[in-house]
Amino acid sequence: MNDLSQAALPDALGAAEPIIRISGLEKTYAGGFHALKAVDLSIRRGEIFALLGPNGAGKTTLISVVCGLVNPSAGEVRVDGFDSVRDYRQARSRIGLVPQELTNEAFETVWNTVSFSRGLFGKPPNPAHIERVLKSLTLWDKRDNRLITLSGGMKRRVLIAKALSHEPRILFLDEPTAGVDVELRREMWEVVRQLRDSGVTIILTTHYIEEAEEMADRIGVINGGRIVLVEEKAALMRKLGSKQLTLHLQAPLDAVPASLTGYDLQLAADGSELIYSYDGAEEGSGITALLGDLDAAGIAFKDLHTRQSSLEDIFVDLVKERP
Ligand SMILES: Nc1ncnc2c1ncn2[C@@H]1O[C@H](COP(=O)(O)OP(=O)(O)OP(=O)(O)O)[C@@H](O)[C@H]1O
């Protein structure tokens, strides 16, 4: 997909400047619902940013404001330096928006649908660009097919092709793999990675923690209209990813023996499991010492397993703790 990279060259700003800068954003809908609260967020050029949040958290509202489809109540959004309200056309032309579903175009051909989308942005026809986009999404052979004849995966790729038709630098993907099977999900992930490699900045919303864990360079969590966390994915996993060792005991215990109180131990499953929590990133886990002390206390176990807390645990904790 390298031939799409020209679409991603920064122009208005230097390469180090965030491609999207959101400051002090507020949105209160006409009915009085306060959907976005003091949102500050910068998106870096060329990254994949995953926006995670439960239903009703404000993901779609945030994307809609950035795309200029919904007016903010306060604050501002700059897209490649352009204000999303005052310089709407300039800002919007830099963004491709991939919705979840195709609408009402079942009998059109792939080529016409994608070319038409470009026209909506007032761009002159550019068959060479449309050809590049279709080839990069392996839709070239299907260019004369009507959409109704395509598989689910191809239809999703047509949505991306439409969004790329006007050569945007930024691509928003709204729940790109909602309701698709595992194979198609992996295919979509590969397409998104290739797009990022071609220089397009990707922002995706998802309910699937696994998707964020697999794809994102950075992860943002929105809850109740507030951004409650923005972190490098790797740092997030390191910082918050504690580990647990579960020991399945041969004989149940009534209580954790006094000689083991120095460890962070919990007794579970009616006393037949001891759970030891430790920091997976630390040098010494303390496991060797614990096993020695268990032996000294005459506690035998029949099995053991370890578990690393996942992004899902982290996410659930965040959303629970900060309503
Ligand atoms: N046009 C509107 N008028 C009034 N309230 C709205 C409007 N659009 C959205 N809301 C409310 O704003 C809140 C955030 O909605 P939004 O669609 O942004 O959430 P979301 O995070 O995208 O949710 P989901 O994951 O379910 O799509 C919700 O409580 C919703 O009911």
The ligand as an SDF file (V2000), in Angstrom:
LIG
                    3D

 31 33  0  0  0  0  0  0  0  0999 V2000
  -28.5330   13.6980   19.0770 N   0  0  0  0  0  0  0  0  0  0  0  0
  -28.5180   13.4300   20.3760 C   0  0  0  0  0  0  0  0  0  0  0  0
  -29.3470   14.0700   21.2270 N   0  0  0  0  0  0  0  0  0  0  0  0
  -29.3280   13.8150   22.5480 C   0  0  0  0  0  0  0  0  0  0  0  0
  -28.5030   12.9150   23.1330 N   0  0  0  0  0  0  0  0  0  0  0  0
  -27.6630   12.2450   22.3410 C   0  0  0  0  0  0  0  0  0  0  0  0
  -27.6330   12.4530   20.9290 C   0  0  0  0  0  0  0  0  0  0  0  0
  -26.6870   11.6410   20.4080 N   0  0  0  0  0  0  0  0  0  0  0  0
  -26.1520   10.9360   21.4480 C   0  0  0  0  0  0  0  0  0  0  0  0
  -26.7500   11.3060   22.6040 N   0  0  0  0  0  0  0  0  0  0  0  0
  -26.4280   10.7810   23.9490 C   0  0  0  0  0  0  0  0  0  0  0  0
  -25.0550   11.0460   24.2260 O   0  0  0  0  0  0  0  0  0  0  0  0
  -24.4660    9.9290   24.9100 C   0  0  0  0  0  0  0  0  0  0  0  0
  -23.2480    9.4640   24.1530 C   0  0  0  0  0  0  0  0  0  0  0  0
  -23.6620    8.8460   22.9500 O   0  0  0  0  0  0  0  0  0  0  0  0
  -22.6350    8.3090   21.8640 P   0  0  0  0  0  0  0  0  0  0  0  0
  -23.4250    7.7910   20.7180 O   0  0  0  0  0  0  0  0  0  0  0  0
  -21.6200    9.3530   21.5970 O   0  0  0  0  0  0  0  0  0  0  0  0
  -21.9640    7.1160   22.6800 O   0  0  0  0  0  0  0  0  0  0  0  0
  -21.0300    5.9200   22.1500 P   0  0  0  0  0  0  0  0  0  0  0  0
  -19.8830    5.8750   23.0970 O   0  0  0  0  0  0  0  0  0  0  0  0
  -20.7400    6.0940   20.7120 O   0  0  0  0  0  0  0  0  0  0  0  0
  -21.9700    4.6730   22.4030 O   0  0  0  0  0  0  0  0  0  0  0  0
  -22.1040    3.2850   21.5790 P   0  0  0  0  0  0  0  0  0  0  0  0
  -20.8850    2.5050   21.9400 O   0  0  0  0  0  0  0  0  0  0  0  0
  -23.3370    2.7230   22.1770 O   0  0  0  0  0  0  0  0  0  0  0  0
  -22.2160    3.6360   20.1390 O   0  0  0  0  0  0  0  0  0  0  0  0
  -25.5610    8.8860   25.0330 C   0  0  0  0  0  0  0  0  0  0  0  0
  -26.1220    8.9430   26.3230 O   0  0  0  0  0  0  0  0  0  0  0  0
  -26.5830    9.2730   24.0010 C   0  0  0  0  0  0  0  0  0  0  0  0
  -27.8800    8.9160   24.3980 O   0  0  0  0  0  0  0  0  0  0  0  0
  1  2  1  0
  2  3  1  0
  2  7  2  0
  3  4  2  0
  4  5  1  0
  5  6  2  0
  6  7  1  0
  6 10  1  0
  7  8  1  0
  8  9  2  0
  9 10  1  0
 10 11  1  0
 11 12  1  0
 11 30  1  0
 12 13  1  0
 13 14  1  0
 13 28  1  0
 14 15  1  0
 15 16  1  0
 16 17  2  0
 16 18  1  0
 16 19  1  0
 19 20  1  0
 20 21  2  0
 20 22  1  0
 20 23  1  0
 23 24  1  0
 24 25  2  0
 24 26  1  0
 24 27  1  0
 28 29  1  0
 28 30  1  0
 30 31  1  0
M  END
$$$$
